[in-house]
Amino acid sequence: MIWTLFGTLGVVIVTVLAGMAADRRWSLLPRKENLQLAAGQRPLLTGFGAGAAPGTAIAATIGEIERIRRKQKCPRCKISLDSAAEESVEHEGQALRVLNFTCPRCGGMRSVYTREEVSG
């Protein structure tokens, strides 16, 4: 009785693995990008998120910058990042503040670009 169960489980696992290997080699199943294009949706653009590059700097007041600093999480470990040294840079004639962070667990580094917005 138990060997029948193990045999069936083994056949299912081998079949799934063979199907995955065949799909990787010959692309049997449709890919997400192809389905989006067929449905008339625009594909997701690859690029930088808000604050990830000088061109996408986040406009923020001093209080918002502190909130941004507190909310940073490591993309791998999902824990809060420690603040590192802050830098000032200039991009297209605008002064930017670069907030640098490090992960205490994995040592990963991250930078967030902000530009100071005058509250008024």
Buried (B, 14 or more C-beta within 10 A) or exposed (E): EEEEEEEEEEEEEEEEEEEEEEEEEEEEEEEEEEEEEEEEEEEEEEEEEEBBEBEEBBEBBEEBBEEBBEEBEBEEBEEBBEEEEEEEEEBEEEEBBBBBBBBEEEEBEBBBBBBBEEEE
